């Protein structure tokens, strides 16, 4: 009897354990398959899309690109698809004439609770581009959009002419930081260079070491160039993916170094792959793909590359380059496999783990009153007044904020299709802001200038004055006008994404 009972207990126990085991094996299988993100098509940014840098942080993507001007703008969206129509918000401008023009290759990196924005720039009014130097900004807190303050100029004692250094990024190795970039050393070719950092904005030594020069045939097409180094890490290995050949030709492409030694400051520690890892695809109509960055999907399961490219072999090294993104994988030997560039217009699944809905437009909410920018009654006539009103979800309170590729945007009302306009292009304080048909003049263009805490001031391109709620009143129907900047809450606005 005892033996029989024991056998039955063992039998039932084994069955129960088997059932539990089967449930436990089914559970991970269901969660292991990452959910695709929202569908998108390239380009992610169709104007001023060169030298892109993209981060995913706290539920949003942040994209910053070359401007060629004295301002840097950033886009923010909860989905990769949404970046194509997200507002371009100015996060930095500089009045110092020696460094406020030709802003190139911006990147943001997060260290010790703050963001550091690295970019190249030169003097306003000078011929391009012997004056290019690397500069670094520091954020006030953990918001990738800032606000930022200027921290330092990073130049090489041995880079020419006069400290010339572009395309800076930050390499992390062995608990230390290193600045990698592109420069000329000792009269040599434009090469990849490296120097140690003592903190994110200070060089421990201003003497740079060359770790790669353009010596292979595919690195010298149209020009002898190595630039745009970008670190990539996986399973204890460190890669440096860089751009080679002339950016003004169709054969700009990506090459790869791997850190195979222990000291990143020694050229002998780096091993160059002898063939390019990402290059033009005539079949896909993609030319000069390069100057990339890397990011991971929201759920951390996928690796993505962001890069710029041209639509035609005859296109150049200018604002016509567009920002594109695609997923990449890994080879069996542990090296990255970037595949081939995807043709524009191809529908791709977005990064896995995206849960938000892609914004279609924005409401513009006043900080003081909490009320929305509104076209009176949704009337379509030119000259219809724009005022504030309690937010109600109406189409006349929704705006498309469309980039004009000159660091400005136009505000297009969803209900009427007409734009916000400073009446008669007058410059006086108190001039009305109304709607009007699009005339493509500066009175209808605005800069979104970031203030922090998700608020912007909306600055007219013609007058330099800001969108203001009259007399700081909170009542529905209070007029919205332009006024000189007073830095009060009545002149601050939040751009709130809407999906309807």
C-alpha positions as CSV (number, residue, x, y, z in Angstrom):
1,X,0.0,0.0,0.0
2,X,2.7,2.4,0.9
3,X,4.6,1.6,-2.3
4,X,1.4,2.1,-4.4
5,X,0.7,5.4,-2.8
6,X,4.2,6.5,-3.3
7,X,4.1,5.5,-7.0
8,X,0.8,7.4,-7.5
9,X,2.3,10.5,-5.8
10,X,5.4,10.3,-7.9
11,X,3.3,9.8,-11.0
12,X,1.0,12.8,-10.3
13,X,4.0,14.9,-9.1
14,X,5.9,14.2,-12.3
15,X,2.9,15.1,-14.3
16,X,2.4,18.3,-12.4
17,X,6.1,19.2,-12.8
18,X,5.9,18.4,-16.5
19,X,2.9,20.7,-16.9
20,X,4.7,23.5,-15.0
21,X,7.8,23.1,-17.2
22,X,5.7,23.3,-20.3
23,X,4.1,26.5,-19.2
24,X,7.4,28.0,-18.3
25,X,8.8,27.1,-21.7
26,X,5.8,28.5,-23.5
27,X,6.0,31.9,-21.7
28,X,9.5,33.0,-22.9
29,X,8.7,31.8,-26.4
30,X,5.8,34.2,-26.5
31,X,7.8,37.2,-25.2
32,X,11.0,36.5,-27.1
33,X,9.5,37.6,-30.4
34,X,9.9,41.4,-30.4
35,X,7.0,43.4,-31.6
36,X,7.7,45.4,-34.7
37,X,7.5,49.2,-34.4
38,X,5.3,51.5,-36.4
39,X,5.8,51.3,-40.2
40,X,7.9,54.1,-41.7
41,X,9.6,55.0,-45.0
42,X,12.8,56.7,-45.6
43,X,13.8,59.5,-45.6
44,X,13.4,60.2,-41.9
45,X,14.3,63.8,-42.6
46,X,14.0,65.1,-46.2
47,X,15.7,68.5,-45.8
48,X,19.0,69.3,-44.1
49,X,19.5,65.7,-43.3
50,X,23.3,65.4,-43.4
51,X,25.5,63.9,-40.7
52,X,22.6,62.6,-38.6
53,X,22.7,61.7,-35.0
54,X,19.8,59.8,-33.4
55,X,19.1,58.9,-29.8
56,X,16.2,57.0,-28.2
57,X,15.8,58.3,-24.6
58,X,12.9,58.1,-22.1
59,X,10.2,57.3,-24.7
60,X,11.3,59.6,-27.5
61,X,13.7,59.7,-30.4
62,X,15.9,62.8,-30.8
63,X,17.4,63.7,-34.2
64,X,20.0,66.4,-34.9
65,X,21.8,67.0,-38.2
66,X,24.2,69.4,-39.9
67,X,22.7,72.9,-40.5
68,X,25.5,74.8,-42.4
69,X,24.4,77.9,-40.4
70,X,24.9,79.3,-36.9
71,X,22.0,77.3,-35.4
72,X,21.3,73.7,-34.5
73,X,17.8,72.3,-34.5
74,X,16.5,69.0,-33.1
75,X,13.5,66.9,-33.7
76,X,11.7,64.8,-31.2
77,X,9.1,62.0,-31.7
78,X,7.8,58.9,-29.9
79,X,8.1,56.9,-33.1
80,X,10.8,56.8,-35.8
81,X,8.1,57.4,-38.4
82,X,7.1,60.6,-36.6
83,X,10.5,62.3,-37.0
84,X,9.7,63.0,-40.7
85,X,7.0,65.5,-39.7
86,X,8.2,66.5,-36.2
87,X,9.0,70.2,-35.5
88,X,12.6,71.3,-35.9
89,X,13.3,73.1,-32.7
90,X,16.3,75.3,-32.3
91,X,18.5,74.0,-29.4
92,X,21.5,76.2,-30.0
93,X,22.6,79.4,-31.6
94,X,25.9,81.3,-31.1
95,X,26.6,85.0,-31.4
96,X,30.4,84.5,-31.2
97,X,31.6,85.3,-34.7
98,X,34.6,83.0,-34.6
99,X,32.4,79.9,-34.2
100,X,28.9,80.6,-35.4
101,X,28.8,79.4,-39.0
102,X,28.9,76.0,-40.9
103,X,27.8,74.0,-37.9
104,X,28.4,70.4,-38.9
105,X,28.0,66.9,-37.6
106,X,26.3,67.4,-34.2
107,X,26.1,64.5,-31.8
108,X,24.8,64.2,-28.2
109,X,26.3,61.9,-25.6
110,X,25.0,61.3,-22.0
111,X,27.5,61.4,-19.1
112,X,26.8,61.7,-15.4
113,X,23.2,63.0,-15.8
114,X,23.9,65.6,-18.5
115,X,24.0,65.6,-22.3
116,X,27.1,66.9,-24.1
117,X,26.6,68.2,-27.7
118,X,29.6,68.0,-29.9
119,X,29.8,69.8,-33.3
120,X,32.1,71.4,-35.8
121,X,31.9,75.1,-36.6
122,X,33.9,78.0,-38.0
123,X,33.9,81.8,-38.3
124,X,31.0,83.6,-39.9
125,X,32.0,85.4,-43.1
126,X,35.1,83.3,-43.7
127,X,35.6,81.1,-46.7
128,X,34.8,77.5,-45.9
129,X,36.4,75.6,-44.3
130,X,39.8,76.1,-42.8
131,X,38.3,77.6,-39.6
132,X,36.4,74.5,-38.6
133,X,37.0,73.5,-35.0
134,X,35.2,71.1,-32.6
135,X,33.0,72.6,-29.9
136,X,31.1,71.1,-27.0
137,X,28.0,72.2,-25.1
138,X,26.6,71.0,-21.8
139,X,22.9,70.5,-21.0
140,X,21.4,72.0,-17.8
141,X,19.9,68.6,-16.9
142,X,18.8,65.3,-18.4
143,X,16.7,66.8,-21.3
144,X,18.4,66.0,-24.6
145,X,17.0,69.3,-26.0
146,X,18.7,71.3,-23.4
147,X,18.9,74.1,-22.6
148,X,22.6,74.1,-23.4
149,X,25.6,76.3,-22.4
150,X,28.9,76.5,-24.2
151,X,31.7,74.6,-22.5
152,X,34.8,74.5,-24.6
153,X,36.6,74.4,-28.0
154,X,38.5,71.2,-28.6
155,X,41.5,71.6,-30.9
156,X,44.6,69.6,-31.7
157,X,48.0,71.0,-31.0
158,X,49.3,69.0,-34.0
159,X,46.3,69.2,-36.3
160,X,46.4,71.6,-39.2
161,X,45.6,74.2,-40.1
162,X,45.6,75.7,-36.7
163,X,43.9,73.0,-34.7
164,X,41.4,72.0,-37.5
165,X,39.2,69.1,-36.2
166,X,35.8,67.9,-37.4
167,X,33.3,65.1,-36.9
168,X,34.1,64.5,-33.2
169,X,32.6,61.6,-31.3
170,X,33.4,60.0,-27.9
171,X,34.9,56.5,-27.5
172,X,34.5,54.7,-24.2
173,X,37.2,52.1,-23.2
174,X,38.4,50.8,-19.9
175,X,36.5,53.3,-17.9
176,X,38.1,56.2,-19.8
177,X,36.8,58.7,-22.5
178,X,38.6,59.5,-25.7
179,X,37.8,62.0,-28.4
180,X,37.8,60.6,-31.9
181,X,37.5,62.8,-35.0
182,X,38.9,63.7,-38.4
183,X,41.9,65.9,-39.0
184,X,45.3,66.5,-40.7
185,X,48.5,65.7,-38.8
186,X,52.0,66.4,-40.0
187,X,51.0,67.3,-43.5
188,X,49.3,64.0,-44.1
189,X,45.9,63.1,-45.5
190,X,42.6,63.7,-43.8
191,X,42.6,60.9,-41.3
192,X,40.9,59.5,-38.2
193,X,42.5,60.9,-35.0
194,X,42.2,60.2,-31.3
195,X,43.1,62.0,-28.0
196,X,42.3,61.3,-24.3
197,X,39.6,63.3,-22.5
198,X,39.9,64.2,-18.8
199,X,36.1,64.9,-18.8
200,X,33.5,65.2,-21.5
201,X,34.6,68.7,-22.5
202,X,38.4,68.8,-21.8
203,X,41.2,67.1,-23.6
204,X,43.8,65.4,-21.3
205,X,46.3,65.9,-24.1
206,X,45.8,68.1,-27.2
207,X,48.2,65.9,-29.2
208,X,46.2,63.6,-31.5
209,X,47.3,60.2,-32.8
210,X,46.4,59.1,-36.3
211,X,44.7,55.7,-36.2
212,X,43.6,55.4,-39.8
213,X,44.5,57.2,-43.1
214,X,42.9,56.8,-46.5
215,X,45.3,54.2,-48.1
216,X,42.9,51.8,-49.8
217,X,41.5,52.5,-53.3
218,X,37.9,52.6,-52.1
219,X,38.9,55.3,-49.5
220,X,40.3,57.7,-52.1
221,X,37.5,58.0,-54.7
222,X,37.0,61.7,-55.5
223,X,39.3,62.6,-52.5
224,X,41.5,61.0,-49.9
225,X,39.3,61.1,-46.8
226,X,38.7,59.3,-43.6
227,X,36.1,61.1,-41.4
228,X,33.0,60.6,-39.2
229,X,34.3,57.9,-36.8
230,X,31.5,56.3,-34.8
231,X,32.0,53.8,-32.0
232,X,30.0,50.6,-31.9
233,X,30.2,48.1,-29.0
234,X,29.2,44.4,-28.7
235,X,30.2,41.5,-26.5
236,X,33.3,43.2,-25.3
237,X,34.5,44.2,-28.7
238,X,34.9,47.8,-29.9
239,X,34.4,48.9,-33.6
240,X,34.9,52.3,-35.1
241,X,32.8,52.7,-38.3
242,X,33.9,55.7,-40.4
243,X,33.2,57.4,-43.7
244,X,35.7,57.3,-46.6
245,X,36.2,59.0,-50.0
246,X,34.8,62.4,-51.0
247,X,31.4,63.4,-49.6
248,X,30.8,65.3,-52.8
249,X,30.9,62.2,-54.9
250,X,28.6,59.1,-55.2
251,X,31.2,56.7,-53.7
252,X,31.2,58.1,-50.2
253,X,30.9,54.9,-48.1
254,X,31.5,53.3,-44.7
255,X,34.6,51.5,-43.5
256,X,35.4,49.7,-40.3
257,X,38.2,49.5,-37.7
258,X,38.3,47.2,-34.7
259,X,40.2,47.8,-31.5
260,X,42.3,44.6,-31.3
261,X,45.0,46.0,-28.9
262,X,44.7,47.3,-25.4
263,X,45.5,51.0,-25.9
264,X,43.2,53.0,-28.2
265,X,45.8,55.7,-28.4
266,X,48.2,53.4,-30.4
267,X,47.6,53.1,-34.1
268,X,48.8,49.5,-33.9
269,X,45.8,48.7,-31.6
270,X,43.4,49.2,-34.5
271,X,42.8,46.7,-37.3
272,X,41.2,48.0,-40.5
273,X,38.8,45.9,-42.5
274,X,40.1,45.8,-46.1
275,X,36.7,46.2,-47.8
276,X,33.9,48.7,-47.3
277,X,31.0,47.7,-45.0
278,X,28.2,49.9,-46.5
279,X,28.2,51.6,-49.9
280,X,26.2,52.9,-52.8
281,X,23.4,50.8,-54.3
282,X,22.6,51.8,-57.9
283,X,19.8,49.2,-58.0
284,X,18.1,51.0,-55.0
285,X,19.0,54.5,-56.2
286,X,21.1,55.3,-53.1
287,X,24.4,57.1,-53.5
288,X,27.1,58.3,-51.1
289,X,25.6,56.7,-48.0
290,X,27.7,57.7,-45.0
291,X,28.4,59.7,-41.9
292,X,26.3,57.5,-39.7
293,X,25.3,57.0,-36.1
294,X,23.9,54.0,-34.2
295,X,20.9,53.5,-31.9
296,X,19.0,50.7,-30.3
297,X,15.3,49.9,-30.5
298,X,13.0,50.9,-27.5
299,X,13.0,47.4,-26.2
300,X,16.8,47.0,-26.6
301,X,16.6,44.0,-28.9
302,X,17.6,45.6,-32.2
303,X,20.5,47.5,-33.6
304,X,19.9,50.3,-36.0
305,X,22.0,52.6,-38.2
306,X,21.1,56.1,-39.2
307,X,23.0,57.7,-42.1
308,X,22.7,60.3,-44.9
309,X,22.6,59.6,-48.6
310,X,21.8,61.1,-52.0
311,X,19.1,60.2,-54.5
312,X,21.3,60.6,-57.6
313,X,25.0,60.0,-58.5
314,X,25.3,63.7,-59.4
315,X,24.2,65.0,-56.1
316,X,26.7,66.6,-53.8
317,X,27.9,67.3,-50.2
318,X,25.1,69.8,-49.3
319,X,21.6,70.2,-47.8
320,X,20.1,67.8,-50.4
321,X,21.3,64.8,-48.4
322,X,18.5,63.1,-46.6
323,X,18.5,61.2,-43.3
324,X,17.7,57.5,-43.5
325,X,17.6,54.6,-41.0
326,X,17.5,50.8,-41.2
327,X,18.0,47.8,-38.9
328,X,21.3,45.9,-39.1
329,X,22.4,42.5,-37.9
330,X,25.6,40.6,-36.8
331,X,27.7,38.1,-38.6
332,X,28.6,34.8,-37.1
333,X,32.1,36.1,-36.4
334,X,30.7,38.9,-34.3
335,X,31.2,41.7,-36.7
336,X,28.3,44.0,-37.8
337,X,26.4,43.3,-41.0
338,X,24.9,46.5,-42.4
339,X,23.5,45.0,-45.5
340,X,22.8,47.3,-48.4
341,X,21.0,50.7,-48.4
342,X,17.2,50.5,-48.7
343,X,15.5,52.4,-51.5
344,X,13.5,55.5,-50.6
345,X,9.8,54.8,-50.3
346,X,10.2,51.2,-49.1
347,X,7.9,50.5,-46.1
348,X,9.9,49.2,-43.2
349,X,8.9,48.0,-39.8
350,X,10.0,50.5,-37.2
351,X,12.2,49.6,-34.2
352,X,10.8,46.9,-32.0
353,X,9.1,48.0,-28.8
354,X,7.5,51.1,-30.1
355,X,4.1,51.5,-28.4
356,X,3.2,55.2,-29.0
357,X,1.1,56.4,-31.9
358,X,2.8,58.5,-34.6
359,X,1.8,62.2,-34.2
360,X,0.0,63.7,-37.1
361,X,-0.1,67.3,-35.9
362,X,0.4,69.5,-32.8
363,X,-1.6,71.7,-30.5
364,X,0.2,74.8,-29.4
365,X,-0.5,75.4,-25.7
366,X,0.3,78.6,-23.9
367,X,2.2,78.1,-20.6
368,X,0.4,80.9,-18.7
369,X,-3.2,80.1,-19.6
370,X,-3.0,76.5,-20.6
371,X,-5.1,77.3,-23.6
372,X,-4.6,76.4,-27.3
373,X,-3.7,78.5,-30.3
374,X,-7.0,78.6,-32.3
375,X,-8.2,79.9,-35.7
376,X,-11.5,81.7,-34.9
377,X,-14.3,79.3,-35.7
378,X,-12.2,77.3,-38.1
379,X,-13.1,79.9,-40.8
380,X,-11.1,79.6,-44.0
381,X,-10.9,83.3,-45.0
382,X,-7.6,85.1,-45.2
383,X,-7.3,87.4,-42.3
384,X,-9.2,85.3,-39.8
385,X,-8.0,86.0,-36.3
386,X,-5.8,83.6,-34.3
387,X,-6.4,83.7,-30.6
388,X,-6.3,81.4,-27.5
389,X,-9.2,79.1,-26.6
390,X,-9.8,76.3,-24.2
391,X,-8.3,73.2,-25.8
392,X,-11.1,71.1,-27.3
393,X,-9.5,68.8,-29.8
394,X,-10.9,70.7,-32.8
395,X,-9.1,70.7,-36.1
396,X,-8.8,74.5,-35.9
397,X,-6.6,74.0,-32.9
398,X,-4.3,71.6,-34.6
399,X,-1.2,72.7,-36.5
400,X,1.3,71.1,-38.8
401,X,4.7,72.6,-38.1
402,X,6.5,72.3,-41.4
403,X,10.3,72.7,-41.8
404,X,11.3,75.2,-44.5
405,X,15.0,74.0,-44.6
406,X,16.2,77.4,-43.6
407,X,16.0,76.8,-39.8
408,X,12.4,78.2,-39.8
409,X,9.0,76.5,-40.0
410,X,5.5,77.5,-41.2
411,X,2.5,76.8,-38.9
412,X,-0.3,75.3,-41.1
413,X,-3.7,75.0,-39.6
414,X,-5.2,71.6,-40.1
415,X,-8.8,72.8,-40.5
416,X,-8.1,75.6,-43.0
417,X,-4.8,74.7,-44.6
418,X,-3.7,78.3,-44.1
419,X,-0.7,79.6,-42.2
420,X,0.0,81.8,-39.2
421,X,1.0,85.3,-40.5
422,X,2.2,88.6,-39.0
423,X,-0.3,91.1,-40.3
424,X,1.1,93.3,-43.2
425,X,4.6,92.2,-42.1
426,X,4.5,95.0,-39.6
427,X,7.3,95.1,-37.0
428,X,5.5,96.9,-34.2
429,X,4.8,95.3,-30.8
430,X,1.1,94.4,-30.8
431,X,0.8,93.6,-34.5
432,X,-1.8,90.9,-34.9
433,X,-1.1,87.3,-35.8
434,X,-3.8,86.0,-38.2
435,X,-4.1,83.3,-40.8
436,X,-3.4,83.8,-44.5
437,X,-2.7,81.9,-47.6
438,X,0.9,80.8,-48.0
439,X,3.0,83.5,-49.7
440,X,6.4,82.1,-48.8
441,X,7.6,85.2,-47.1
442,X,9.4,85.6,-43.8
443,X,6.3,87.1,-42.1
444,X,4.9,83.6,-42.3
445,X,8.0,81.8,-41.0
446,X,8.8,81.1,-37.4
447,X,11.6,79.7,-35.3
448,X,10.8,77.3,-32.5
449,X,13.5,78.2,-29.9
450,X,13.8,75.8,-27.0
451,X,13.6,77.1,-23.4
452,X,13.5,73.9,-21.4
453,X,10.8,71.9,-19.8
454,X,9.2,71.2,-23.2
455,X,8.5,75.0,-23.8
456,X,9.5,77.1,-26.8
457,X,9.3,80.7,-27.8
458,X,7.9,81.1,-31.3
459,X,10.0,83.8,-33.1
460,X,8.9,85.4,-36.3
461,X,11.6,85.3,-39.0
462,X,10.9,88.7,-40.4
463,X,10.5,90.7,-37.2
464,X,12.4,88.8,-34.5
465,X,9.4,89.2,-32.2
466,X,7.6,86.4,-30.4
467,X,4.1,85.0,-30.3
468,X,2.4,86.6,-27.2
469,X,-1.0,86.3,-25.5
470,X,-2.2,89.9,-25.1
471,X,-1.7,91.3,-21.6
472,X,-1.3,87.8,-20.2
473,X,-5.0,87.3,-20.1
474,X,-6.4,83.9,-19.6
475,X,-9.9,84.3,-21.1
476,X,-11.1,82.5,-24.2
477,X,-10.8,84.7,-27.2
478,X,-7.8,86.7,-26.0
479,X,-5.8,87.9,-29.0
480,X,-2.5,86.4,-29.9
481,X,-0.1,89.0,-31.3
482,X,3.7,89.6,-31.7
483,X,5.7,91.4,-29.0
484,X,9.3,91.9,-28.0
485,X,10.7,89.1,-25.9
486,X,10.0,89.6,-22.2
487,X,10.7,86.0,-21.0
488,X,7.4,85.6,-19.4
489,X,5.0,82.6,-19.4
490,X,2.6,84.4,-21.8
491,X,5.2,84.1,-24.5
492,X,6.1,80.5,-23.9
493,X,4.3,77.6,-25.7
494,X,4.3,73.8,-25.6
495,X,4.1,71.8,-28.7
496,X,1.8,68.8,-27.9
497,X,1.6,65.9,-30.4
498,X,-1.8,64.8,-31.5
499,X,-2.8,61.8,-33.4
500,X,-6.3,62.7,-34.6
